[in-house]
Amino acid sequence: MSIRRTTTPRRAVAAVVVTSAVVLALAGCGGDEGGDSQSQGSTPTAAPASPSDENKGAQQEDTAAGENVDPEVKLAEVQGQGGLLLVVHQVRRDAGGFLTVQAEIKNEGDQARNTSSWAGQESALVAKNPNSVAGATLVDKQGKKRYYVLRDTDARCLCTTEIVPLAPGKSTSVFMQFPAPPQTTTEVDFTLPTFATASLKISG
């Protein structure tokens, strides 16, 4: 298994990163209708996350893909394009108001697969985080909000970057950090570009 660290140092994460994290309200969430909030077609309105004063300046331990993760724990398995499989091992709240997702991506197909599409379509983010998982999102359907991967003021994500193309039979461990939903939220929908959506239970 290939284990990769993010190329971005975790320096003064809460002070630099959380202030630039984006939390978007899902479109069409004002009503009480039971429809899927993710299927709404209008563009959500951006609202920056507002960290509490006690979280400002907090230092976080370095996070690396695959560290302190039990590979036997499988919270979800979702299929991707071209024989790829995403296995989520851990969804954990961290000190300072973060939520870390640890996962593994396997190539169960018969051809090598490019990883560039996982970074999403935001040009500034893609440029600073090539071949990363910066395009991942979380949806808190209870709180009716969408969360994006945290980034610093230079648009570098708190996630695994520079992932090499996956040859058949190979896998890579990845991690992503998001602003944590409220404590009352115990389940979120996780999406990575080219993969199906997975419903995940939050620990901690």
Phi, psi and omega in degrees: 000135179270124181247127186235142174263155173292148179278354182265122177296150183266062183263128178043056189298311185295322183291323186265322192270314188297327180294339179255003178289147182246128175242119184252132175286134180293140180293140175072026184266001186289335183272179179257016182290151187271013182289163179290119184291338181284343185273359181293142187268343184282160183278130180290157180269133184281143174213120183292147177293148181240095181292149178286160184299325182290344180269347184291130178081003182290140177266141178248149173293149179297138180249132177231147181297129176089350181284138178055036180239132177276112182293345179280342178278124181232099180286331179197150172229123182230143181276146175240187181284147173067031177084012178277148179229129177256122179245118179267124182260330187206139173226105192227139172283136177248161176298142178096005175087032179247159173231121182252129175253124177249131184211176177223138177246125183244144174259102180262009179271191182248011177224154176295144182239132177286147183252003188295329184290345181288346180281352179089197185240003178284113191302316181296321180290317179297319182297322182273343185225066182294143177051050181241184174250032183291346180276002181291149177222156172241143175238122174264097183290332177292314180273355178057052179221152174247137181243139178252162178301137179295150178215161176267187185290347176263012179068021175273130187276158169268078183196173178287134181232172176054046178280126181284157176306143183267119175284160178306133179084355181264164179215163177218140176272140182224156173221156178216141175243138182233162165298138182282134173295169178303156181300334180288345178272119183248354182214139179225159173262128183249133179225132172240133182311137180080359178246157174290163179279140179240139174268124188238138173274138179266135175256149179084000000 
